[in-house]
Amino acid sequence: TALALLGLFAAEEVFISAIIAGALSVDAARGSDIPFDERIQRVRGHASQMKVAKWLRELLAGSEIRASHVNCNKIQDPYSLRCQPQVMGACLSHLLFNGETLLIEANAVTDNPIIFTDDDVVLSGGNFHAEPVALACDALAVSIAEMAALSERRIALLMDPNFSGLPTFLVNNAGVNSGFMMAQVTAAALASENKSLAHPASVDSLPTSANQEDHVSMATYAARRLLPMTENAAVIIGIELLAACQGIDFIRPLKTSPCLEHIHACVREHIPFYDKDRYFAPDIANIKYLIQSGTIGKQVPISVFSS
């Protein structure tokens, strides 16, 4: 349970940063905010989807970039941009529901046997079985993998000049400079690693103790892999943030929204514009720290888990 809670808290920071990075990518790719319209979400009916769409609308409100292409010829953006409320809303539902499961578990009696002093009785049972934790962690693992996978696809879109209209690999003089090419390869590799780690642990059980313990939850492994998965996800989403900020810089003098300009300024305070090839690892390490420490999430006036 303790390992699971550590994973949950790390996943929350990843989630918040993924919402912010996704909004910034919409503007950097000159995408549309129409898919985030409240009416679209309302007729689907999922509360978490409505919340995510609301946050995206708030993050993008007042963008000069959006205003500059309201009447463009694009009809629909790729899924990784326009389906963010649906995908991230589903992930939010799992974070919230399984957070409640882990809260119950953190306050639960899981001893065996259990001594009930009021009744002067000792009862043997199965409260030690960690199936609720295992299933919660499996759902969290899938959600973490999905958040990161969606982010990686947006990185790929930003690097594709045929879609984004931005310089190839998000760098001037591409070919001489490889720009964000290997950063996207890194993100893709970590996204694939997370897919493997997301395989359900709870479906695997080997009997032990002369078949007395004939079905176990595998909850410890289910929980233990969450932190490495959030590490991978933080790197992927961090690379997206860097890529989106790079894209915003190429669109100047137009500005993104006031909220996202604040994010851009925070990133640029720690990591400069990528003008030509340099050793990328320190930049990725810095943006990863900004995500995991909650610095990115604190830059905007929304609090995902306060409501």
C-alpha positions, 0 to 999 in steps of 0.5 A, a space after each residue: 500500500 505504501 509503494 502504491 501510494 508513492 506511485 499514485 502521488 507521482 502519477 498525480 504530478 505526471 497527470 497535471 504536467 501532461 494536461 499542461 503539456 497537452 494544452 501547450 502542444 495544441 497551440 504549438 501545433 496550431 491546433 483547435 480548441 473546438 474539441 474542448 467545447 463544454 457541449 461536446 463533453 456534456 453529451 458524453 456524460 463523464 464527469 472527469 472528461 468534462 473536468 479535463 476539457 474545462 482545464 484545457 479551455 482555461 489553459 488556452 484562453 486568450 491565446 493570440 496563436 489560436 486567434 490567428 488561425 481560427 478560420 484555417 482550412 484544418 477540419 480535425 486534429 489528430 487524436 492525440 490533440 483533440 481526444 485529450 478530454 476523453 483519454 485524460 478524463 478516463 485516466 483521471 477517473 482511475 486516479 481518483 477511484 483507485 486513490 479512494 481504494 488506497 485510502 481505505 487500504 491505508 486505514 484497514 486492518 489486514 492482520 491474521 488472525 484478528 483479535 476483537 477485544 469487545 467480543 473476546 474472540 480471535 478470528 482467522 480470515 483473509 484480510 491480508 489478501 491484497 487484491 484491492 491493492 493489486 487491481 488498483 495498481 494495475 489500473 494505475 499502471 495502465 493509466 500512467 502508460 496511456 498518459 505517456 503514450 499520448 504525450 509521445 504522439 504529440 511530440 511526433 506531431 510537433 516534429 513533423 513539419 507537414 502537420 505542424 508547419 514548424 521546422 523539421 525536428 524543431 531546429 533551424 538548419 535541420 540535417 546539420 542539426 538533429 534537433 529533437 529527433 533523438 529526444 523523440 526516439 527516447 520518448 518512444 523507447 520509454 513509452 514502449 517500456 511502460 507498455 511492457 510494465 503495464 501488463 497486469 500483475 494481478 492475473 499472475 499467481 503461483 501457489 506456495 506453502 503446500 497449496 495453502 497459499 494457492 492464490 496470491 495478488 502479486 500486489 507488491 510487484 504491482 505497486 513497485 513498478 509504478 514509480 519506474 513507470 512515472 519516472 519514464 512518463 515524467 521524461 516523456 512529458 518533459 520532452 513534450 514540454 520542451 518541444 512545445 516551448 520550442 514550437 511556441 518560440 518559432 511562432 513568435 511574435 504571436 503569444 500563447 495564452 497568459 497561463 501557458 506563457 507563464 509555463 513557457 517562462 518557467 521552462 525557459 528560466 531553467 532551459 534555454 532555446 535549442 538553437 543548435 545541437 547540444 548535449 540534451 541529457 541535462 535539459 531532459 533531467 531539468 524538465 523531469 525535475 520540474 515535473 516531479 517536484 510539482 514546479 510545473 503544476 504550480 505555475 497555473 491557477 488550477 488544482 486537479 485534485 482539489 475538487 
